[in-house]
Amino acid sequence: MNRVERILVLCAMAGLMTWLPAAAAAQGPTEHGKKQADGVEVTLLSAPPLSPAEMQETMAGMGSRSGMQGMGGTMPGVPGMGGMRGGGTQPTHWIGVVVRDLKEDRVVPGLQVTLVAQKGGLIRTVALMPMPGSYGAHIGLPEKGRYMVTVTLAPSGRPLNVAFEFDYE
């Protein structure tokens, strides 16, 4: 079992997998690759998006742990969650990133993480929210195919960009 799988198992045992849809939590997210750069390992994950009902249930459950009370299904004020309803693209994926410090062998908290998915002239950008053991958000990808995905980590120093390929089938 690799480190990301151990983190996800520990989160599941602690009841912290509520941010994934029930079917995805049961089977786990899909891993799309790992990259190492500047002393960290970055893992790209995806799962099916939460339904509006699942989102309301999840946010209600997280309220006491993370101060997210009252957000319900529409969350335009939360980075990465604005496109859930209204004029934005409906989410096609929950996308997650695990950032692990290689020297200290621990997940790195407190980062600003942005993800840009690009396919030809089509570009989607989303800010990922801190979650237990990872950073994540919904994203709407309007076309199937191969996307170039750039994850930008903004710690206290200079930003770090890590590139992945993501196949939306």
C-alpha positions as CSV (number, residue, x, y, z in Angstrom):
1,M,0.0,0.0,0.0
2,N,1.5,3.4,-1.0
3,R,1.5,6.5,1.2
4,V,-1.5,8.1,-0.5
5,E,-3.5,5.0,-0.1
6,R,-2.5,4.9,3.6
7,I,-3.6,8.5,4.0
8,L,-7.0,7.7,2.4
9,V,-7.5,4.6,4.5
10,L,-6.7,6.6,7.7
11,C,-9.2,9.3,6.6
12,A,-11.8,6.7,6.0
13,M,-11.2,5.1,9.4
14,A,-11.6,8.5,11.0
15,G,-14.8,9.2,9.2
16,L,-13.3,11.9,7.1
17,M,-14.2,10.6,3.6
18,T,-17.6,12.4,3.7
19,W,-16.2,14.9,1.1
20,L,-16.3,12.1,-1.6
21,P,-19.5,10.8,-3.1
22,A,-20.6,7.5,-1.4
23,A,-19.7,5.4,-4.5
24,A,-16.3,7.0,-4.8
25,A,-15.5,6.8,-1.1
26,A,-16.3,3.0,-1.2
27,Q,-13.9,2.4,-4.1
28,G,-11.5,5.3,-3.5
29,P,-10.5,8.1,-5.9
30,T,-8.7,7.4,-9.2
31,E,-5.0,8.3,-9.1
32,H,-3.7,10.1,-12.2
33,G,0.0,10.3,-11.3
34,K,2.6,11.4,-8.9
35,K,5.4,13.9,-9.5
36,Q,8.3,15.0,-7.2
37,A,9.7,18.5,-7.2
38,D,11.4,20.8,-4.7
39,G,11.2,18.2,-1.9
40,V,7.5,17.4,-2.2
41,E,5.5,14.7,-3.9
42,V,2.3,15.8,-5.6
43,T,-0.5,13.2,-6.4
44,L,-3.4,14.0,-8.7
45,L,-6.7,12.3,-7.9
46,S,-10.3,12.4,-9.2
47,A,-13.7,11.0,-8.4
48,P,-17.2,11.6,-9.6
49,P,-18.7,15.0,-8.5
50,L,-21.0,15.3,-5.5
51,S,-24.7,15.7,-6.3
52,P,-26.3,18.9,-4.8
53,A,-27.9,16.7,-2.1
54,E,-24.6,15.1,-1.2
55,M,-22.9,18.5,-1.2
56,Q,-25.5,19.9,1.3
57,E,-25.1,16.8,3.5
58,T,-21.3,17.0,3.4
59,M,-21.2,20.8,4.1
60,A,-23.7,20.3,7.0
61,G,-21.5,17.6,8.4
62,M,-18.3,19.6,8.1
63,G,-19.8,22.7,9.8
64,S,-18.8,21.8,13.3
65,R,-15.3,20.7,12.2
66,S,-14.3,23.4,9.8
67,G,-16.4,26.5,10.2
68,M,-18.3,25.9,7.0
69,Q,-21.8,26.3,8.4
70,G,-24.6,27.4,6.1
71,M,-23.0,26.9,2.8
72,G,-25.5,24.3,1.5
73,G,-25.3,23.4,-2.2
74,T,-24.4,26.8,-3.7
75,M,-21.1,28.1,-2.5
76,P,-20.0,31.0,-4.7
77,G,-17.9,32.5,-1.9
78,V,-15.8,29.4,-1.5
79,P,-12.8,28.9,-3.8
80,G,-13.4,26.2,-6.3
81,M,-17.1,25.9,-5.5
82,G,-18.7,28.8,-7.4
83,G,-19.7,26.8,-10.5
84,M,-22.0,24.4,-8.7
85,R,-25.2,26.2,-9.9
86,G,-26.2,29.1,-12.1
87,G,-24.0,30.4,-14.9
88,G,-21.0,28.1,-14.2
89,T,-20.3,24.8,-15.9
90,Q,-21.8,21.8,-14.0
91,P,-19.1,19.8,-12.3
92,T,-17.9,16.6,-14.1
93,H,-15.2,15.7,-11.5
94,W,-14.1,16.1,-8.0
95,I,-10.4,16.8,-8.3
96,G,-7.9,16.3,-5.5
97,V,-4.3,16.9,-4.8
98,V,-2.2,15.3,-2.1
99,V,1.0,17.2,-1.3
100,R,3.5,15.2,0.8
101,D,6.8,16.5,2.2
102,L,9.4,13.9,1.2
103,K,11.9,14.8,4.0
104,E,9.4,14.8,6.8
105,D,7.1,12.1,5.3
106,R,3.9,14.0,6.0
107,V,1.1,15.8,4.2
108,V,1.8,19.5,3.8
109,P,-1.0,21.7,5.2
110,G,-1.7,25.4,4.7
111,L,-0.9,25.7,1.0
112,Q,-2.8,27.8,-1.6
113,V,-3.4,25.2,-4.4
114,T,-4.7,26.1,-7.9
115,L,-5.4,23.7,-10.7
116,V,-5.5,24.7,-14.4
117,A,-6.9,22.1,-16.9
118,Q,-6.2,22.9,-20.6
119,K,-7.3,21.1,-23.8
120,G,-6.5,23.1,-26.9
121,G,-8.0,26.6,-26.4
122,L,-10.2,25.4,-23.6
123,I,-9.0,26.4,-20.1
124,R,-10.6,25.7,-16.7
125,T,-9.1,27.1,-13.5
126,V,-10.1,26.1,-10.0
127,A,-8.8,26.9,-6.5
128,L,-8.6,23.8,-4.3
129,M,-9.9,23.9,-0.8
130,P,-8.0,22.3,2.1
131,M,-9.5,19.0,3.0
132,P,-8.5,16.3,5.5
133,G,-5.2,14.9,4.0
134,S,-5.6,16.7,0.7
135,Y,-6.8,19.7,-1.3
136,G,-9.9,19.4,-3.5
137,A,-12.7,21.0,-5.5
138,H,-15.2,20.3,-8.2
139,I,-14.3,21.1,-11.8
140,G,-16.5,21.1,-14.9
141,L,-14.7,19.8,-18.0
142,P,-17.0,20.4,-21.0
143,E,-15.3,18.0,-23.5
144,K,-13.9,14.5,-23.1
145,G,-10.2,13.9,-24.1
146,R,-6.7,14.6,-22.8
147,Y,-6.1,17.6,-20.7
148,M,-2.8,19.1,-19.6
149,V,-3.2,19.9,-15.9
150,T,-1.0,22.2,-14.0
151,V,-1.1,22.3,-10.2
152,T,0.3,25.4,-8.6
153,L,1.4,25.2,-5.0
154,A,1.9,28.6,-3.3
155,P,3.7,28.1,0.0
156,S,5.3,31.1,1.8
157,G,8.1,31.2,-0.8
158,R,7.9,31.1,-4.6
159,P,5.1,29.2,-6.4
160,L,5.8,25.6,-7.6
161,N,4.1,24.3,-10.8
162,V,3.6,20.6,-11.3
163,A,2.3,19.3,-14.7
164,F,0.1,16.2,-15.3
165,E,-1.9,14.7,-18.1
166,F,-5.5,13.9,-17.3
167,D,-7.7,11.7,-19.6
168,Y,-11.4,12.4,-19.4
169,E,-13.1,9.4,-21.0
